[in-house]
Amino acid sequence: MNKLTKFILSSVLIAGLSGCVSTRGLVSLESPVKQLDSSEELKKVAVINIVEDMRVFEEKPKQANIPSLKGGLKNATDIDKSKAVARKRNGYGKAMGDILLRDETVSSVMQKRVESALSRSGYIVVPASQAVKPDLVLNMKINKFWSWMQPGFSYVTINTEIETDIQNVNDDKKSIHTYSKISKPTAMATGSKWIKTMNETLDDYENRLIEQLK
């Protein structure tokens, strides 16, 4: 198989998200299912105080797992950065169009997942204004939340990586570092494949956080 044929094949495999790889794609991720419990008065109280998106974007990163945006950082708005989750790539692995969350930000997605993990761990999560003496007051830093694609000979691999640090304000000595990464080989990098990999990584992240909260 010559280089031209390989490029055409790879481009067909890759160009499945919102049409052309050079355009911007929008995705929506699953929200965790709310856990219903009639004994909320017996639960401990948790507050998520601050959620900070600490991801570092680079102009032209040498590695696909480093966040970047089409058009360069000087043209990127804060809203673009807060919603960006991936870059599409062509048959040679060159970064092309962006992939952004449609209706949410990375911070809001992660906050929902932490709230779900706390709920499943026996806490009731309330706004800071409603908490009198919360058992947990958490500050979260999102270090990594990015998806990227690795082109192969006859398939591509979609990766998603999430990393956070969560600090309990009531106890400076206790900090939770949570990391999750999932890689999925696929014949075609369609929008549904990107979304599926991100959702599975979010599920894995939430389950890991629950184990740490124990």
Steps between C-alpha positions, in 0.01 A plus 500: 500500500659831391492822703217656299274197540579479871423871543165469322405193706603665826310817413183299434541323833557824687259749343193374681432784745271772368625446145831663410798466734579871454169622644394541861305212654260524795428211738278440802605264777287287731402636840525259795174348618382668821495260794164517682509444877223570750743510794679822405469632854741227611765587245810709548503836326747596227558829322690543173649841559722567198550323165803627308589403144881492520562345158789653307445558126796521265533671162635206300564210738724218386275246671133445424407462868581867570200737459504738203251690285470557128595853403746545786465616858491869411166444327358273768250635751474388862168337409672300223761373744243412765305285251788347299551125544687380187645570155414309184794379293568403139657182366850611597399593854505877434268697729196641318161611635397537864256289699309699761226420748167620364319628810742459790854573609763254618459646850123441507540143368759419767300662778202277417722193515645596838151573632390155380801332663427677829133403484589137437745517792236605753514879479235753416645782289362846571591855390739685731225750586284219644769320699528574873776264606589284199709189554689561176585826323677414177713700257566321171771563242458342157852428377407291197188440293587427140427252223729430207535262212789285386475396133606145419543291186143367485340649812524798734519516879297757692638591842351701785696608806366662819696614805389704801619605844231550764581672828287485813506854641415362846813286499799635305684170542245306299521535123359258243684454171286315245614387156325308225591418143318281249614412146263351244607366159235550233458460126352848459530807724137603490346747740334219694840332553653819642201546731499134610869513596455826694196364684678177591794695635266719706334185639839353587609828660186511715546139616864566589403810697237302694767249603720785619218665695460181703 
